[in-house]
């Protein structure tokens, strides 16, 4: 056996010996320990559970931390894994709930149904069958087969009440669009999976399994690890089963600080295989064939960038992970770094071998202390295991990495500004060419990719380019991670195949708009993106489609707006951000965004002029053409898309001096209905500028020339005598 494989297998075996036995004999309580979970009190839950377990003398229960599952609105989430049972997930757990759940779950041996996440597993079952369709199956039989499976379970199972059937939506497991319709049955605790195409095959599968209690070679299949995890850990929650997780495949499942847990998910296997094959060109060709494009926003083909860096002249080459995540509402990179740091390291190792790099850098914003801590720990452990350093796994390949902290400048997300910052200079963009692949860090060839791009690499190498390329659209392959936020029921971190429509994301995964309000727009791409209205919701998500409707993919921020949000104020918010974050190097960005912001401020303060909309459009197009870097060139996008899609709202602000959503304070007019007002004088006493006149027990009047639109009178009136418009 090749010495590299021998060393790798010995390393895995040694690490397994630390904790691998625990899963077969113990109950495991998993608690989210990423920044978002800690903010909602998961550490307090962990402490109370530790005390409760100790007091109960239960040495068969172990607490394990995980990264972020992405189900933000339901945190803290704890998942209990018991031998021979399907994982049970409890949501919004606090210290009191934790004690109640412990007593119910471990003492009374019952499910605490009031606290379940989506309330699917309401009892302990001997068998849990997860039913899923293949990703490309569009058959109308999906819902009907679910009912037939339940019927056949009752027909063939000895104790049908001890069998639970769960529908898990569409799952990617490597089938192509050309393959026939196919469905999956994943059965726990046996951990076996069957694929079938029609009712006759379903009958064979169920009858053989329950009557002969044997695994049928005819229908059983081996699932990719990503699919197995999706079914095993998230199959009972619709929020997850409508996703296809590749970059996020380990987040919320493994302990991010345990290399043993990462090894269990085939961690570093792809890298070890690359070392053994010793064919850097083949690695690059596989990435090119996969169709992976940069997930940082630009969408440049990843393999092409690698190929250019490998071909560049120079004995010293560098790898850089861009983790300078600065978009408002974005937390994709942070969650990946906190939830699966070894995966990012492995992706960078594979790239370093492919292009011939000897040194790597993580550029992480200093506002991410937990991400920094976990990356530092992962690097240290990887060095101790000889997965970083000299002669890795006794090969001829040497590579090491370190962390550089960013000070929070948004412009440092632009690759040339980032390189300048690593070099110790002010973070400002450079003219290109030369591109970093030819002349990057200290003038040496440098390959820069963002966190999500690196997170995809090990899975592509392990499962093959064809497996990855079967997901997505013709020009945008694979999946994309989004931070879904704003006016939507299910906020959180999601990963969906390219080509998924915006409607599916907002209304299927996101659960639609809460509080009875109506959808207005979805803003993608952060400060560089645009607002997409209702009539564009069926647009498939990919790089070209989003660009064609005036937005962009960006790093993955996705903010949903409802009919109470002012589109003009939203555009102003993003422009305020880009104006403040401009590095100031080029005049179009430095001065142009300021002038645009001044116009928007004028419009929202009831001082709009007739030609303001035209001025905004002219300025925006000028900045797009003349700004130095991509961030400056895309800064006007939110304003342009808002005008193009919601011009009537801008016109109402400018010409009618009204804000239809009543969000712009200076455009609100307060009036008192003399037929309703009883002269209680509360409004007059609350007004800070004495703009309300009238006598006690007589109708009052608001003097509009003195009113400052503070709204205090409107809030104070108990008789609904004051209206606003």
C-alpha positions as CSV (number, residue, x, y, z in Angstrom):
1,X,0.0,0.0,0.0
2,X,1.2,3.5,-0.8
3,X,3.0,5.0,2.2
4,X,0.7,8.1,2.1
5,X,-2.4,6.0,2.4
6,X,-0.8,4.0,5.2
7,X,0.0,7.1,7.1
8,X,-3.5,8.5,6.5
9,X,-5.3,5.3,7.6
10,X,-3.1,5.2,10.7
11,X,-4.0,8.8,11.5
12,X,-7.7,8.1,11.1
13,X,-7.5,5.0,13.2
14,X,-5.7,6.8,16.0
15,X,-8.2,9.6,16.0
16,X,-11.2,7.2,15.9
17,X,-9.9,5.5,19.0
18,X,-10.5,8.6,21.0
19,X,-14.3,8.8,20.7
20,X,-15.7,6.6,18.0
21,X,-17.2,4.0,20.3
22,X,-19.5,6.5,22.0
23,X,-22.3,6.5,19.3
24,X,-23.2,2.9,19.7
25,X,-23.7,2.8,23.5
26,X,-24.6,6.4,24.5
27,X,-27.2,9.0,24.1
28,X,-25.8,12.1,22.4
29,X,-27.2,15.5,23.0
30,X,-26.0,17.9,20.3
31,X,-26.2,21.6,21.1
32,X,-25.5,24.4,18.6
33,X,-22.4,26.4,19.6
34,X,-22.0,28.9,16.8
35,X,-22.2,32.6,17.3
36,X,-26.0,32.8,16.6
37,X,-26.8,29.9,19.0
38,X,-24.6,31.3,21.7
39,X,-26.4,34.6,21.3
40,X,-29.8,32.9,22.0
41,X,-28.6,31.2,25.1
42,X,-27.3,27.8,24.1
43,X,-24.4,28.0,26.5
44,X,-26.9,28.3,29.4
45,X,-28.8,25.3,28.1
46,X,-25.5,23.3,27.9
47,X,-24.6,24.2,31.5
48,X,-28.0,23.2,32.9
49,X,-28.0,19.9,31.0
50,X,-24.5,19.1,32.3
51,X,-25.7,19.7,35.9
52,X,-28.9,17.7,35.3
53,X,-27.0,14.8,33.8
54,X,-24.5,14.8,36.7
55,X,-27.2,15.0,39.3
56,X,-29.0,12.0,37.7
57,X,-25.8,10.0,37.5
58,X,-26.4,9.3,33.8
59,X,-22.9,8.5,32.5
60,X,-24.6,7.1,29.3
61,X,-25.5,10.6,28.1
62,X,-22.9,12.8,26.4
63,X,-23.2,16.4,25.3
64,X,-21.6,17.4,22.1
65,X,-21.3,20.8,20.4
66,X,-22.1,21.5,16.7
67,X,-21.9,24.4,14.4
68,X,-24.9,26.2,13.0
69,X,-27.8,24.2,11.5
70,X,-29.1,27.4,9.8
71,X,-32.6,27.3,11.4
72,X,-32.1,30.7,12.9
73,X,-35.6,31.5,14.1
74,X,-35.9,28.3,16.1
75,X,-32.6,28.5,18.1
76,X,-31.4,27.3,20.4
77,X,-31.9,23.8,18.9
78,X,-30.8,20.6,20.6
79,X,-30.8,17.2,18.9
80,X,-30.9,14.0,20.9
81,X,-29.4,10.8,19.3
82,X,-30.5,7.7,21.1
83,X,-29.3,4.2,20.1
84,X,-31.6,2.6,17.5
85,X,-33.8,5.7,17.3
86,X,-34.3,8.5,14.8
87,X,-32.7,11.9,16.0
88,X,-35.2,14.1,17.9
89,X,-34.9,17.8,17.6
90,X,-36.2,20.3,20.1
91,X,-36.3,24.0,19.4
92,X,-36.2,27.4,21.2
93,X,-34.8,25.6,24.3
94,X,-34.1,27.6,27.4
95,X,-32.8,26.4,30.8
96,X,-36.2,25.5,32.1
97,X,-37.2,23.7,28.9
98,X,-33.9,21.8,29.0
99,X,-34.7,20.4,32.4
100,X,-38.3,19.5,31.4
101,X,-37.1,17.9,28.1
102,X,-34.5,15.8,30.1
103,X,-37.1,14.5,32.5
104,X,-39.6,13.7,29.7
105,X,-37.1,12.2,27.3
106,X,-34.7,10.3,29.6
107,X,-36.7,9.6,32.7
108,X,-40.3,9.1,31.4
109,X,-39.0,7.8,28.0
110,X,-41.4,10.0,26.1
111,X,-41.0,12.7,23.5
112,X,-41.6,16.2,24.7
113,X,-44.0,17.0,21.8
114,X,-44.7,20.7,22.8
115,X,-41.0,21.6,22.1
116,X,-40.4,19.6,18.9
117,X,-39.0,21.2,15.8
118,X,-41.8,20.8,13.2
119,X,-43.4,18.1,15.4
120,X,-42.8,15.0,13.2
121,X,-41.3,12.4,15.6
122,X,-43.9,12.4,18.3
123,X,-42.9,9.0,19.8
124,X,-40.1,6.5,19.9
125,X,-40.4,4.2,16.9
126,X,-38.7,0.9,16.1
127,X,-38.4,1.9,12.4
128,X,-38.4,5.3,10.8
129,X,-38.7,5.4,7.0
130,X,-37.8,8.5,5.2
131,X,-39.4,8.8,1.7
132,X,-37.8,11.1,-0.8
133,X,-37.9,11.7,-4.6
134,X,-34.7,12.2,-6.6
135,X,-33.8,15.8,-7.3
136,X,-34.8,15.6,-10.9
137,X,-38.0,13.6,-10.4
138,X,-41.0,15.7,-11.4
139,X,-43.5,12.9,-11.3
140,X,-47.0,13.5,-9.9
141,X,-46.6,10.1,-8.2
142,X,-44.6,11.6,-5.3
143,X,-47.5,12.5,-3.0
144,X,-49.5,9.4,-4.0
145,X,-46.6,7.0,-3.3
146,X,-46.2,8.5,0.1
147,X,-49.8,7.3,0.9
148,X,-49.2,3.9,-0.7
149,X,-46.0,3.4,1.4
150,X,-48.0,4.0,4.5
151,X,-50.6,1.5,3.4
152,X,-48.0,-1.1,2.6
153,X,-46.3,-0.7,5.9
154,X,-49.6,-1.5,7.6
155,X,-49.9,-4.5,5.3
156,X,-46.5,-6.0,5.8
157,X,-45.1,-4.8,9.1
158,X,-45.6,-6.9,12.2
159,X,-46.1,-3.8,14.4
160,X,-47.1,-1.0,12.0
161,X,-47.7,1.4,14.9
162,X,-44.0,1.2,15.7
163,X,-43.1,2.4,12.2
164,X,-43.1,6.1,11.2
165,X,-43.1,7.3,7.6
166,X,-41.7,10.8,6.9
167,X,-41.8,12.6,3.6
168,X,-38.5,14.4,2.9
169,X,-39.1,16.2,-0.4
170,X,-36.5,16.0,-3.3
171,X,-33.0,14.8,-2.5
172,X,-29.9,14.9,-4.7
173,X,-28.1,11.6,-4.8
174,X,-26.4,11.6,-8.1
175,X,-29.1,10.9,-10.6
176,X,-29.1,13.0,-13.8
177,X,-32.0,14.6,-15.5
178,X,-31.8,11.8,-18.2
179,X,-32.4,9.1,-15.6
180,X,-35.9,7.7,-15.1
181,X,-38.0,8.9,-12.2
182,X,-36.8,7.4,-9.0
183,X,-37.7,7.5,-5.3
184,X,-35.9,6.6,-2.1
185,X,-36.7,4.7,1.0
186,X,-34.1,5.4,3.8
187,X,-34.7,3.2,6.8
188,X,-33.4,3.8,10.3
189,X,-31.9,2.4,12.5
190,X,-30.7,-0.1,9.9
191,X,-29.1,2.7,7.9
192,X,-30.1,1.2,4.5
193,X,-31.5,2.9,1.4
194,X,-33.6,1.5,-1.5
195,X,-34.3,3.1,-4.8
196,X,-37.5,2.3,-6.8
197,X,-39.4,3.7,-9.7
198,X,-43.0,2.5,-9.5
199,X,-45.6,0.8,-7.2
200,X,-44.6,-2.7,-8.2
201,X,-41.0,-2.1,-7.2
202,X,-42.2,-0.4,-4.0
203,X,-44.2,-3.6,-3.1
204,X,-41.1,-5.7,-3.7
205,X,-39.0,-3.5,-1.5
206,X,-41.4,-3.3,1.4
207,X,-42.4,-6.9,1.4
208,X,-38.8,-8.2,1.2
209,X,-37.7,-5.9,4.0
210,X,-40.4,-6.6,6.4
211,X,-41.2,-10.3,5.6
212,X,-37.7,-11.7,4.9
213,X,-35.9,-9.0,7.0
214,X,-33.1,-8.9,4.4
215,X,-31.5,-6.2,2.3
216,X,-32.4,-6.5,-1.3
217,X,-29.3,-6.1,-3.6
218,X,-31.7,-5.4,-6.5
219,X,-32.9,-2.2,-5.0
220,X,-30.4,-1.1,-2.3
221,X,-28.1,1.7,-3.2
222,X,-25.1,3.4,-1.6
223,X,-25.7,7.1,-1.0
224,X,-23.1,9.9,-1.2
225,X,-22.3,11.1,2.3
226,X,-24.0,14.5,1.7
227,X,-27.3,12.8,0.8
228,X,-27.0,10.3,3.7
229,X,-26.5,13.2,6.2
230,X,-29.5,15.1,4.7
231,X,-31.8,12.1,5.2
232,X,-30.4,10.9,8.5
233,X,-30.2,14.2,10.4
234,X,-32.7,16.5,8.7
235,X,-35.2,14.2,7.0
236,X,-38.1,15.2,9.3
237,X,-37.8,19.0,8.8
238,X,-39.2,20.6,5.6
239,X,-36.9,23.5,5.9
240,X,-33.9,21.2,5.3
241,X,-35.4,18.6,3.0
242,X,-36.1,21.2,0.3
243,X,-32.4,22.0,0.3
244,X,-29.3,20.2,-1.2
245,X,-26.4,20.6,1.1
246,X,-22.8,20.3,-0.2
247,X,-20.9,23.3,1.3
248,X,-23.1,23.1,4.5
249,X,-23.1,19.3,4.6
250,X,-21.4,19.0,8.0
251,X,-22.7,22.2,9.7
252,X,-25.0,21.3,12.6
253,X,-24.0,17.7,12.5
254,X,-20.3,17.4,13.6
255,X,-18.3,19.0,16.3
256,X,-16.3,21.7,14.5
257,X,-13.4,21.4,16.9
258,X,-13.1,17.6,16.5
259,X,-10.9,16.2,13.7
260,X,-12.3,12.8,14.7
261,X,-15.8,13.9,13.8
262,X,-14.5,15.3,10.5
263,X,-12.7,12.0,9.7
264,X,-16.0,10.2,10.2
265,X,-17.5,12.2,7.3
266,X,-14.6,11.1,5.0
267,X,-12.7,14.2,5.9
268,X,-9.3,14.6,4.2
269,X,-9.9,11.5,2.1
270,X,-10.2,13.6,-1.0
271,X,-6.9,15.3,-0.2
272,X,-5.1,12.0,0.6
273,X,-6.4,10.6,-2.8
274,X,-5.0,13.7,-4.6
275,X,-1.6,13.2,-2.9
276,X,-1.6,9.5,-3.9
277,X,-2.5,10.2,-7.6
278,X,0.1,12.9,-7.7
279,X,-1.5,14.6,-10.8
280,X,-2.1,18.3,-10.2
281,X,-3.3,18.9,-13.8
282,X,-6.0,16.2,-13.3
283,X,-7.2,17.9,-10.2
284,X,-7.6,21.2,-12.0
285,X,-9.3,19.5,-14.9
286,X,-11.8,18.0,-12.5
287,X,-12.7,21.4,-11.0
288,X,-13.1,22.9,-14.5
289,X,-15.3,19.9,-15.5
290,X,-17.5,20.4,-12.4
291,X,-18.4,23.9,-13.6
292,X,-17.8,25.4,-10.1
293,X,-17.7,29.2,-10.2
294,X,-16.5,31.5,-7.5
295,X,-19.1,31.9,-4.8
296,X,-17.9,35.3,-3.6
297,X,-20.1,37.1,-6.1
298,X,-18.1,37.4,-9.3
299,X,-18.8,33.9,-10.5
300,X,-15.5,33.4,-12.2
301,X,-14.8,29.8,-13.1
302,X,-12.8,28.3,-10.2
303,X,-10.8,25.8,-12.2
304,X,-9.8,28.4,-14.8
305,X,-8.4,30.6,-12.0
306,X,-6.5,27.6,-10.7
307,X,-5.1,26.8,-14.1
308,X,-3.9,30.3,-14.6
309,X,-2.2,30.4,-11.2
310,X,-0.5,27.0,-11.9
311,X,0.7,28.2,-15.3
312,X,2.1,31.5,-13.9
313,X,5.9,31.7,-13.6
314,X,7.3,31.7,-10.1
315,X,8.8,29.4,-7.5
316,X,6.6,30.8,-4.7
317,X,2.8,30.8,-5.0
318,X,0.1,31.5,-2.5
319,X,-3.4,30.4,-1.6
320,X,-5.9,32.9,0.1
321,X,-9.2,32.3,1.7
322,X,-11.4,35.4,1.4
323,X,-13.4,35.4,4.6
324,X,-14.0,39.2,4.7
325,X,-17.7,38.9,4.7
326,X,-19.2,42.4,4.9
327,X,-22.6,42.4,3.2
328,X,-25.4,43.6,5.5
329,X,-27.4,40.5,6.6
330,X,-24.8,38.0,5.4
331,X,-23.5,35.3,7.6
332,X,-22.6,32.4,5.2
333,X,-18.8,32.5,5.6
334,X,-19.0,32.9,9.4
335,X,-21.2,29.8,9.7
336,X,-19.0,27.7,7.5
337,X,-15.9,28.7,9.4
338,X,-17.5,28.1,12.8
339,X,-19.3,24.9,11.8
340,X,-16.8,23.1,9.5
341,X,-13.3,24.6,9.6
342,X,-11.4,21.4,8.6
343,X,-13.4,21.3,5.4
344,X,-12.2,24.7,4.4
345,X,-8.6,23.7,5.2
346,X,-8.9,20.6,3.1
347,X,-10.2,22.5,0.1
348,X,-7.3,24.9,0.4
349,X,-4.8,22.0,0.7
350,X,-6.2,20.4,-2.5
351,X,-5.9,23.7,-4.4
352,X,-2.4,24.3,-3.0
353,X,-1.2,20.9,-4.3
354,X,-2.9,21.5,-7.7
355,X,-1.3,24.9,-8.3
356,X,2.0,24.3,-6.5
357,X,1.5,26.7,-3.6
358,X,3.5,26.5,-0.4
359,X,1.7,29.0,1.8
360,X,-1.9,29.9,2.5
361,X,-3.7,32.7,4.3
362,X,-7.1,33.1,5.9
363,X,-8.2,36.7,5.7
364,X,-11.0,36.9,8.3
365,X,-12.7,40.0,9.6
366,X,-11.9,40.7,13.3
367,X,-15.6,40.9,14.1
368,X,-15.7,37.1,13.9
369,X,-13.9,36.0,17.1
370,X,-15.4,32.5,17.3
371,X,-14.6,31.8,13.6
372,X,-11.1,33.0,14.2
373,X,-10.8,30.8,17.3
374,X,-12.0,27.7,15.5
375,X,-9.8,28.2,12.4
376,X,-6.8,28.7,14.7
377,X,-7.6,25.5,16.6
378,X,-8.2,23.6,13.3
379,X,-4.9,24.7,11.9
380,X,-3.1,23.7,15.1
381,X,-4.7,20.3,15.1
382,X,-3.9,19.8,11.4
383,X,-0.3,20.6,12.0
384,X,-0.1,18.1,14.9
385,X,-1.6,15.5,12.5
386,X,1.0,16.3,9.8
387,X,-1.8,17.5,7.5
388,X,-0.1,20.9,7.4
389,X,3.6,21.6,7.5
390,X,6.6,19.9,5.8
391,X,6.3,16.6,3.9
392,X,2.6,16.1,4.6
393,X,1.7,12.5,5.3
394,X,5.3,11.6,4.3
395,X,4.9,13.0,0.8
396,X,7.0,15.5,-1.1
397,X,4.3,18.1,-0.6
398,X,4.7,20.9,2.0
399,X,2.2,23.5,2.8
400,X,1.3,25.7,5.8
401,X,-1.2,28.5,6.5
402,X,-1.9,31.3,8.9
403,X,-4.5,33.9,9.7
404,X,-4.6,37.6,8.9
405,X,-7.3,39.7,10.5
406,X,-9.3,42.4,8.7
407,X,-10.3,45.6,10.4
408,X,-13.9,45.6,9.0
409,X,-13.3,47.6,5.8
410,X,-15.9,46.4,3.2
411,X,-13.6,47.2,0.3
412,X,-11.2,44.5,1.6
413,X,-13.6,42.0,0.2
414,X,-12.3,43.0,-3.2
415,X,-9.4,40.7,-4.0
416,X,-6.7,43.3,-4.8
417,X,-7.6,45.4,-1.7
418,X,-7.5,42.2,0.4
419,X,-4.0,41.4,-0.9
420,X,-2.9,45.0,0.0
421,X,-4.2,44.5,3.5
422,X,-2.4,41.2,4.0
423,X,0.8,42.9,2.8
424,X,0.3,45.5,5.6
425,X,-0.8,48.4,3.4
426,X,-4.0,50.3,3.2
427,X,-6.8,48.2,1.7
428,X,-7.4,49.8,-1.6
429,X,-8.1,48.2,-5.0
430,X,-5.3,48.0,-7.7
431,X,-5.7,48.3,-11.4
432,X,-6.0,45.0,-13.2
433,X,-4.3,43.5,-15.1
434,X,-2.0,42.0,-13.9
435,X,-4.5,39.7,-12.1
436,X,-3.6,38.1,-8.8
437,X,-3.2,34.7,-10.5
438,X,-0.1,36.2,-12.2
439,X,1.0,38.9,-9.7
440,X,-0.7,38.8,-6.3
441,X,0.8,38.7,-2.8
442,X,4.2,40.4,-2.8
443,X,4.1,40.1,-6.6
444,X,3.8,36.3,-6.6
445,X,1.1,34.2,-8.3
446,X,-1.9,34.0,-5.9
447,X,-5.1,32.1,-6.0
448,X,-8.0,33.7,-4.1
449,X,-11.3,32.1,-3.4
450,X,-14.0,32.8,-0.8
451,X,-15.0,30.4,2.0
452,X,-18.0,28.8,0.2
453,X,-15.9,28.0,-2.9
454,X,-13.3,26.2,-0.8
455,X,-16.1,24.3,1.1
456,X,-17.2,22.7,-2.2
457,X,-13.8,21.4,-3.3
458,X,-13.5,18.2,-1.1
459,X,-16.9,17.0,-2.1
460,X,-16.2,17.5,-5.8
461,X,-12.9,15.6,-5.7
462,X,-14.4,12.8,-3.6
463,X,-17.7,12.3,-5.6
464,X,-16.5,13.5,-9.0
465,X,-17.2,16.5,-11.2
466,X,-20.1,14.8,-12.9
467,X,-21.9,14.3,-9.6
468,X,-21.6,18.0,-8.8
469,X,-22.5,19.2,-12.3
470,X,-25.8,17.3,-12.3
471,X,-27.1,20.0,-10.0
472,X,-27.7,23.5,-11.2
473,X,-28.2,25.1,-14.6
474,X,-26.3,24.9,-17.8
475,X,-23.9,27.8,-16.9
476,X,-24.2,27.7,-13.1
477,X,-23.5,24.3,-11.6
478,X,-23.9,23.0,-8.1
479,X,-25.6,24.7,-5.2
480,X,-25.5,28.2,-3.6
481,X,-25.7,29.1,0.1
482,X,-27.9,32.1,1.0
483,X,-28.5,34.0,4.2
484,X,-32.3,34.3,4.1
485,X,-33.5,37.2,6.2
486,X,-36.1,40.0,6.5
487,X,-39.9,39.6,6.3
488,X,-40.1,35.8,5.9
489,X,-41.3,33.2,8.4
490,X,-38.3,30.9,8.2
491,X,-35.1,33.0,8.4
492,X,-31.8,31.2,8.3
493,X,-29.0,29.8,6.3
494,X,-30.0,27.7,3.3
495,X,-28.3,25.9,0.4
496,X,-30.2,25.2,-2.8
497,X,-29.4,24.0,-6.3
498,X,-28.7,26.7,-8.8
499,X,-31.8,27.1,-10.9
500,X,-34.2,27.0,-7.9
501,X,-36.6,29.8,-8.3
502,X,-36.8,32.8,-6.0
503,X,-40.5,31.9,-5.3
504,X,-39.5,28.4,-4.0
505,X,-36.9,30.0,-1.7
506,X,-39.2,32.7,-0.3
507,X,-42.5,30.7,-0.1
508,X,-41.5,27.1,0.2
509,X,-38.2,27.1,2.2
510,X,-38.9,30.5,3.8
511,X,-42.5,29.8,4.5
512,X,-43.8,33.0,3.0
513,X,-44.5,36.4,4.5
514,X,-45.6,36.6,8.2
515,X,-48.3,38.7,9.9
516,X,-50.7,38.6,7.0
517,X,-48.6,41.1,4.9
518,X,-47.8,40.8,1.2
519,X,-44.6,40.1,-0.5
520,X,-43.0,43.2,-2.1
521,X,-39.5,42.4,-3.2
522,X,-36.4,40.3,-2.5
523,X,-33.0,42.0,-2.4
524,X,-30.1,39.8,-3.4
525,X,-26.4,40.5,-3.7
526,X,-26.1,42.8,-0.7
527,X,-25.1,46.4,-1.5
528,X,-24.1,45.4,-5.0
529,X,-27.4,43.7,-5.8
530,X,-30.9,44.8,-6.6
531,X,-34.5,44.6,-5.5
532,X,-36.5,41.9,-7.4
533,X,-40.3,42.4,-7.5
534,X,-43.2,39.9,-7.4
535,X,-43.5,39.5,-11.2
536,X,-39.9,38.2,-11.4
537,X,-40.2,35.7,-8.5
538,X,-40.2,32.7,-11.0
539,X,-36.7,33.6,-12.1
540,X,-34.3,30.6,-11.6
541,X,-31.4,31.6,-9.4
542,X,-28.1,31.7,-11.3
543,X,-25.4,34.2,-12.1
544,X,-26.8,35.2,-15.6
545,X,-30.5,35.2,-14.6
546,X,-30.1,37.5,-11.6
547,X,-27.9,39.9,-13.6
548,X,-30.5,40.0,-16.4
549,X,-33.1,41.3,-14.0
550,X,-30.9,44.0,-12.5
551,X,-29.5,42.2,-9.5
552,X,-26.7,39.8,-8.9
553,X,-25.7,36.7,-6.9
554,X,-23.2,38.4,-4.7
555,X,-21.9,36.4,-1.8
556,X,-25.4,35.2,-0.9
557,X,-27.3,37.8,1.1
558,X,-31.1,37.5,0.5
559,X,-33.4,40.0,2.2
560,X,-37.2,39.8,1.8
561,X,-39.3,42.9,1.9
562,X,-43.0,43.1,2.5
563,X,-45.6,45.8,1.6
564,X,-44.8,47.8,4.8
565,X,-41.2,48.4,3.5
566,X,-40.4,51.6,1.6
567,X,-38.3,50.8,-1.5
568,X,-36.8,54.3,-1.5
569,X,-35.6,54.0,2.1
570,X,-34.2,50.6,1.3
571,X,-32.2,51.9,-1.6
572,X,-31.0,54.7,0.6
573,X,-29.9,52.3,3.3
574,X,-27.7,50.3,0.9
575,X,-26.2,53.5,-0.6
576,X,-25.4,54.8,2.9
577,X,-23.5,51.6,3.4
578,X,-21.5,51.8,0.2
579,X,-20.8,55.5,0.6
580,X,-19.4,55.0,4.1
581,X,-17.4,52.0,3.0
582,X,-15.9,53.6,-0.1
583,X,-12.1,53.5,0.1
584,X,-12.0,56.9,-1.5
585,X,-9.3,56.0,-4.1
586,X,-11.4,56.8,-7.2
587,X,-13.6,59.9,-7.7
588,X,-16.7,58.2,-9.2
589,X,-17.2,56.0,-6.1
590,X,-16.1,58.5,-3.5
591,X,-18.0,61.5,-4.9
592,X,-20.7,59.8,-7.0
593,X,-22.2,57.7,-4.2
594,X,-22.2,60.8,-1.9
595,X,-24.1,62.8,-4.5
596,X,-26.6,60.0,-5.1
597,X,-27.2,59.7,-1.3
598,X,-27.8,63.4,-1.0
599,X,-30.5,63.1,-3.7
600,X,-32.2,60.2,-1.9
601,X,-32.0,62.0,1.4
602,X,-33.7,65.0,-0.2
603,X,-36.4,62.8,-1.7
604,X,-37.2,61.1,1.7
605,X,-37.3,64.4,3.5
606,X,-40.1,65.9,1.3
607,X,-37.6,68.0,-0.6
608,X,-37.5,66.0,-3.9
609,X,-37.2,67.9,-7.1
610,X,-38.8,67.0,-10.5
611,X,-35.6,65.9,-12.1
612,X,-34.2,63.9,-9.2
613,X,-35.0,60.5,-10.5
614,X,-33.3,61.3,-13.8
615,X,-30.3,62.6,-11.9
616,X,-30.1,59.4,-10.0
617,X,-30.2,57.3,-13.1
618,X,-27.5,59.4,-14.9
619,X,-25.2,59.3,-11.9
620,X,-25.6,55.6,-11.4
621,X,-24.8,54.7,-15.0
622,X,-21.7,57.0,-14.9
623,X,-20.4,55.3,-11.7
624,X,-21.0,51.9,-13.2
625,X,-18.8,52.8,-16.2
626,X,-16.0,54.6,-14.4
627,X,-15.4,53.3,-10.9
628,X,-12.1,51.6,-10.3
629,X,-13.2,48.3,-8.8
630,X,-16.2,45.9,-8.9
631,X,-17.5,47.2,-5.6
632,X,-17.7,50.8,-6.9
633,X,-19.1,49.7,-10.2
634,X,-22.0,47.8,-8.6
635,X,-22.7,50.3,-5.8
636,X,-25.5,52.0,-7.8
637,X,-27.3,48.7,-8.5
638,X,-29.8,48.8,-5.5
639,X,-30.9,52.3,-6.6
640,X,-31.2,51.5,-10.3
641,X,-33.1,48.3,-9.8
642,X,-35.4,50.1,-7.3
643,X,-36.2,52.8,-9.8
644,X,-36.7,50.3,-12.7
645,X,-39.0,48.1,-10.7
646,X,-40.7,50.6,-8.4
647,X,-40.7,53.9,-10.3
648,X,-44.2,54.7,-9.2
649,X,-43.0,54.7,-5.5
650,X,-40.2,57.1,-6.3
651,X,-42.6,59.3,-8.2
652,X,-45.0,59.4,-5.2
653,X,-42.1,60.6,-3.0
654,X,-40.9,63.2,-5.5
655,X,-44.1,64.6,-7.0
656,X,-46.8,63.7,-4.4
657,X,-44.6,64.2,-1.4
658,X,-46.0,61.0,0.0
659,X,-44.5,57.7,1.2
660,X,-47.1,54.9,0.3
661,X,-45.7,52.7,3.2
662,X,-45.6,55.6,5.7
663,X,-41.9,54.7,6.5
664,X,-40.4,58.1,5.5
665,X,-41.2,60.3,8.6
666,X,-40.9,63.6,6.8
667,X,-43.5,62.6,4.2
668,X,-46.2,61.7,6.7
669,X,-49.1,64.1,7.3
670,X,-51.0,63.9,10.6
671,X,-54.5,65.2,10.8
672,X,-57.2,65.3,13.5
673,X,-60.8,64.3,12.6
674,X,-62.9,66.9,14.3
675,X,-65.9,64.5,14.3
676,X,-64.0,62.0,16.5
677,X,-61.8,64.2,18.6
678,X,-63.4,64.9,22.1
679,X,-60.8,67.5,23.2
680,X,-59.1,65.3,25.8
681,X,-55.9,67.4,25.2
682,X,-53.6,64.4,25.5
683,X,-52.2,65.0,22.0
684,X,-51.5,68.6,22.7
685,X,-49.7,67.8,25.9
686,X,-47.5,65.2,24.2
687,X,-46.5,67.3,21.2
688,X,-42.9,68.4,21.7
689,X,-43.2,71.5,19.5
690,X,-46.7,72.8,20.5
691,X,-48.0,72.2,17.0
692,X,-51.5,71.2,18.2
693,X,-54.0,73.9,19.2
694,X,-57.5,73.6,20.7
695,X,-59.5,73.9,23.9
696,X,-60.5,71.3,26.4
697,X,-63.5,69.3,25.3
698,X,-63.3,70.9,21.8
699,X,-61.9,69.4,18.6
700,X,-58.2,70.1,18.2
701,X,-56.2,70.9,15.1
702,X,-52.6,70.2,14.0
703,X,-50.7,73.2,12.6
704,X,-48.9,71.6,9.6
705,X,-46.2,74.3,9.3
706,X,-45.0,73.5,12.8
707,X,-45.5,69.7,12.9
708,X,-42.2,67.7,12.8
709,X,-43.9,64.4,12.1
710,X,-42.6,62.7,15.3
711,X,-45.8,60.7,15.6
712,X,-46.2,61.2,19.4
713,X,-49.7,62.5,19.0
714,X,-50.8,59.5,16.9
715,X,-49.4,57.1,19.5
716,X,-51.0,59.0,22.4
717,X,-54.5,59.3,21.0
718,X,-56.8,56.6,22.5
719,X,-59.8,57.5,20.4
720,X,-58.4,57.0,16.9
721,X,-59.1,60.6,16.1
722,X,-55.6,61.2,14.5
723,X,-54.9,59.7,11.1
724,X,-51.7,59.7,9.0
725,X,-51.1,59.5,5.3
